[in-house]
C-alpha cells in the first residue's frame, strides 16, 4: 500500500487536513506500506513559502514522517504538458476563450425541460467553444477543455473501488456511465493559462508517477473521482483504490476551509495544545478515529 497527503501551500493546515493526513499515514502504516507527502503548488500565484514551511512543521509536530525528497508539482510541468499533448493529438481537447460570466450566462439561458446543471467543477460547461480549431500543435498559452463526449465514447463506462465510509459514500465497486460524464460533469478544464495544467490532470499524472495504490481524501472530492478514473483510462494509467472520508466541520456544520484560521493547527499550537489534544478534537467528530 502507498498513500499520500497532498496539500497546497496556499494557507494554513486546519483540523480537517490533520485528520486526512493522520488517516492516510495510519492506513499505510497498518498495512506495512508507505506514506508520502506531496506539495501541490501548481498555483504559484497563491502559493507562499511561509505556508510551505508551515506544512512540514505542522505535520512533524503531529508525529508524521515520510520519505525524502518530497515531490513538488511545480517541478512536474513537463509531465503535465506531455499528458495534455497526448490528449490533444487524439482530438480530445479544445481551446476555450470563455470567461466565467460567459459560461454562467450561457448555462443559465432558458432551455427546454431543464435548468443549469452543477458538476464537480461548478456549472457544467455549455459547449460554447467546442467547435474551436483543434488543428496544429498543442497551444502554448490557452485554456484547454476535455471534449467529454468524445472522451466518454472512447473509453465507455469507467469505475473504481471505494473503501471509505464518508456520509453518502457508496462502498465497493462503483461504475460511471458515459451519460453521467457527458451530462453531469461536462467539458472540464485540463489546462489553465496561468498554471499549464489543472488539479484534475496533475493529480492523476502524479498518483501514477508515485505508484499511489490508495487515494485517501475528503468526501467533498468524491464526485471528482469520475473525472480522474476517466483520465486514467484515457492516458493508460492504473486506477488506485479510493478512500473518501468524512469531513471535519465547524459548529454550524460547514466543512472547514483554509480561511478558518481559528481551527488552524498553528493557532492551536500557539494556544498550547498538544498533538493529543488534536487527536481528541478529531475523535469528537469521528468516533472511530485512532492514530
C-alpha positions as a printed Julia matrix, in Angstrom:
291×3 Matrix{Float64}:
   0.0    0.0     0.0
   1.18   3.51   -0.79
  -0.84   6.54    0.33
  -0.19  10.25    0.13
  -1.18  13.56    1.68
  -1.07  16.33   -0.92
  -1.7   19.83    0.47
  -1.36  23.12   -1.36
   0.82  25.82    0.27
  -1.91  28.47   -0.08
  -2.94  28.75    3.57
  -2.62  27.08    6.98
  -3.4   23.43    7.6
  -6.53  23.02    9.71
  -8.13  20.24   11.71
  -9.56  18.61    8.59
  -6.12  18.42    7.0
  -4.77  16.84   10.17
  -7.44  14.12   10.04
  -6.78  13.34    6.37
  -3.0   13.16    6.85
  -3.24  11.06   10.0
  -5.7    8.66    8.37
  -3.55   8.21    5.25
  -0.5    7.65    7.45
  -2.28   5.11    9.66
  -3.68   3.1     6.76
  -0.24   2.81    5.16
   1.48   2.0     8.45
  -1.04  -0.69    9.43
  -0.58  -2.36    6.02
   3.22  -2.18    6.19
   3.17   0.34    3.35
   4.47   3.83    2.62
   3.01   7.27    3.34
   4.14  10.1     1.05
   3.9   13.86    1.32
   3.34  15.74   -1.96
   3.24  19.52   -2.32
   0.59  20.57   -4.85
   1.95  24.01   -5.69
   0.87  24.47   -9.32
  -0.99  27.64   -8.31
   2.15  29.74   -7.96
   0.08  32.9    -7.8
  -1.3   31.84   -4.41
   1.48  29.61   -3.06
   3.64  31.17   -0.35
   6.99  29.97    1.09
   5.76  30.51    4.65
   2.77  28.21    4.11
   5.06  25.64    2.51
   7.34  25.63    5.54
   4.36  25.52    7.91
   3.05  22.33    6.27
   6.27  20.47    7.11
   6.39  21.91   10.62
   2.77  21.06   11.44
   2.98  17.5    10.13
   6.18  16.77   12.02
   4.54  18.19   15.16
   1.65  15.75   14.66
   4.19  12.9    14.68
   4.21  12.08   10.96
   7.2   11.22    8.81
   7.67  10.47    5.12
  10.39   9.65    2.58
  12.53  12.43    1.08
  12.74  14.17   -1.29
   9.16  15.39   -1.49
   7.56  15.68   -4.93
   6.53  19.22   -5.86
   4.12  19.77   -8.7
   5.92  22.94   -9.77
   8.79  20.64  -10.84
   6.49  18.43  -12.91
   5.15  20.81  -15.58
   6.8   18.89  -18.49
   4.98  15.71  -17.41
   1.63  17.5   -17.42
   2.41  19.03  -20.8
   3.16  15.58  -22.19
  -0.2   14.27  -20.94
  -2.01  17.23  -22.49
  -0.18  16.66  -25.78
  -1.28  13.02  -25.83
  -4.91  14.02  -25.38
  -4.62  16.87  -27.92
  -3.15  14.57  -30.55
  -6.21  12.33  -30.2
  -8.58  15.25  -30.73
  -9.87  15.09  -27.16
  -9.07  18.69  -26.16
 -10.23  22.04  -27.45
  -9.13  25.61  -26.62
 -11.64  27.74  -24.74
 -11.82  31.53  -24.58
 -14.94  31.76  -22.4
 -14.89  33.86  -19.27
 -16.71  32.75  -16.17
 -19.57  35.16  -16.71
 -19.91  33.92  -20.32
 -20.37  30.37  -19.01
 -22.84  31.49  -16.37
 -24.89  33.39  -18.96
 -24.92  30.51  -21.45
 -25.67  27.88  -18.82
 -28.48  29.98  -17.34
 -30.19  30.68  -20.67
 -33.69  29.16  -20.86
 -33.51  25.56  -22.01
 -36.34  23.2   -22.65
 -37.11  21.0   -19.67
 -34.04  21.74  -17.53
 -32.14  24.38  -15.64
 -28.38  24.78  -15.16
 -26.55  21.62  -14.08
 -23.78  21.76  -11.49
 -20.95  19.22  -11.52
 -17.71  18.74   -9.57
 -16.28  21.93  -11.13
 -19.38  24.06  -10.8
 -21.66  24.8   -13.74
 -21.44  22.15  -16.44
 -19.84  23.82  -19.44
 -22.44  24.6   -22.14
 -20.13  23.76  -25.06
 -19.64  27.28  -26.43
 -16.09  26.7   -27.74
 -16.41  23.01  -28.57
 -16.19  23.78  -32.3
 -12.85  25.63  -31.94
  -9.99  24.77  -34.28
  -8.07  21.75  -32.96
  -5.5   21.52  -35.74
  -1.78  22.01  -35.33
   0.37  21.57  -32.24
  -0.88  21.9   -28.68
  -1.46  25.61  -27.97
   1.21  27.05  -25.72
  -0.93  29.56  -23.82
  -4.6   28.61  -23.76
  -7.33  27.2   -21.56
  -7.84  23.6   -22.69
 -11.03  21.66  -22.07
 -11.67  17.95  -22.4
 -14.27  17.09  -25.04
 -16.23  14.92  -22.66
 -18.47  13.33  -25.27
 -15.51  12.16  -27.35
 -13.62  11.06  -24.24
 -16.56   9.1   -22.84
 -17.2    7.44  -26.18
 -13.53   6.47  -26.4
 -13.48   4.51  -23.12
 -17.11   3.68  -22.31
 -18.02   3.01  -18.68
 -15.26   3.6   -16.15
 -15.15   2.65  -12.5
 -13.23   2.44   -9.25
 -13.28   0.73   -5.87
 -14.41   2.89   -2.95
 -13.23   1.83    0.51
 -14.19   4.91    2.5
 -17.14   5.49    4.77
 -17.84   9.19    4.46
 -21.53  10.21    4.69
 -23.3    9.42    1.44
 -20.35   7.5     0.01
 -21.1    4.32   -1.82
 -18.89   1.4    -0.89
 -17.39  -1.21   -3.2
 -17.14  -1.17   -6.99
 -18.63   1.98   -8.5
 -19.27   2.4   -12.22
 -19.58   5.72  -14.02
 -21.6    5.68  -17.23
 -20.74   7.8   -20.3
 -24.06   9.62  -19.95
 -23.11  10.74  -16.45
 -19.73  12.01  -17.64
 -21.28  13.93  -20.52
 -24.31  15.47  -18.84
 -23.38  15.67  -15.15
 -19.7   16.62  -15.45
 -19.13  18.03  -18.93
 -16.08  19.53  -20.62
 -13.77  20.09  -17.65
 -10.68  22.28  -17.84
  -7.42  20.29  -18.0
  -5.02  23.06  -18.98
  -5.03  26.54  -17.46
  -3.3   29.54  -18.98
  -1.68  30.61  -15.7
  -0.69  27.14  -14.44
  -0.14  25.0   -17.53
  -2.28  22.24  -16.03
  -5.21  21.73  -13.67
  -5.84  19.87  -10.44
  -7.61  17.02  -12.24
  -4.78  16.36  -14.69
  -1.86  16.88  -12.32
  -3.26  14.69   -9.54
  -3.86  11.8   -11.94
  -0.41  12.04  -13.53
   1.34  12.32  -10.16
  -0.57   9.49   -8.46
   0.53   7.2   -11.28
   4.1    8.53  -11.23
   4.39   7.87   -7.49
   2.68   4.49   -7.58
  -0.12   5.52   -5.23
  -2.31   2.49   -4.53
  -4.87   4.11   -2.22
  -6.04   7.73   -2.52
  -7.22   8.99    0.87
  -9.11  12.29    0.76
 -12.29  14.06    1.87
 -15.82  13.21    0.83
 -16.04  16.6    -0.92
 -13.84  15.18   -3.7
 -15.91  12.03   -4.24
 -17.7   13.37   -7.35
 -14.39  14.44   -8.92
 -13.2   10.82   -8.86
 -15.24  10.12  -12.01
 -13.06  12.65  -13.85
  -9.89  11.08  -12.5
 -10.71   7.5   -13.43
 -11.71   8.67  -16.9
  -8.34  10.39  -17.34
  -6.57   7.29  -16.08
  -8.35   5.24  -18.74
  -7.56   7.76  -21.49
  -3.88   8.01  -20.52
  -3.36   4.29  -19.88
  -2.63   4.81  -16.17
  -3.56   2.5   -13.28
  -6.59   3.31  -11.15
  -5.86   3.28   -7.42
  -8.42   2.39   -4.79
 -10.16   5.36   -3.18
 -10.97   6.1     0.44
 -13.16   9.19    0.81
 -13.54  10.06    4.46
 -15.99  12.16    6.45
 -15.27  15.88    6.77
 -14.4   17.8     9.91
 -16.95  20.59   10.34
 -17.39  23.76   12.35
 -20.13  24.39   14.91
 -22.54  25.42   12.13
 -21.93  22.17   10.23
 -19.85  23.74    7.46
 -16.73  21.97    6.25
 -13.51  23.69    7.21
 -11.59  25.86    4.74
  -8.17  27.46    4.88
  -9.77  30.75    5.87
 -10.79  29.1     9.18
  -7.73  30.38   11.0
  -9.36  29.69   14.36
  -9.03  25.97   13.6
  -5.58  26.17   12.02
  -3.06  23.81   13.55
  -0.65  26.7    14.04
  -3.29  28.53   16.08
  -3.91  25.52   18.29
  -0.17  25.11   18.78
   0.2   28.79   19.77
  -2.57  28.28   22.33
  -0.54  25.48   23.93
  -2.47  22.45   22.65
  -0.6   19.18   22.13
  -0.94  16.58   19.35
  -3.03  14.52   21.8
  -5.46  17.43   22.04
  -5.73  17.49   18.25
  -6.42  13.75   18.17
  -9.18  14.28   20.75
 -10.77  17.07   18.7
 -10.85  14.81   15.65
 -12.24  11.88   17.65
 -15.05  14.1    18.92
 -16.37  14.24   15.35
 -15.05  10.92   14.0
 -15.9    8.32   16.67
 -13.83   5.51   15.13
 -10.72   7.65   14.7
  -7.48   6.19   16.03
  -3.87   7.24   15.47
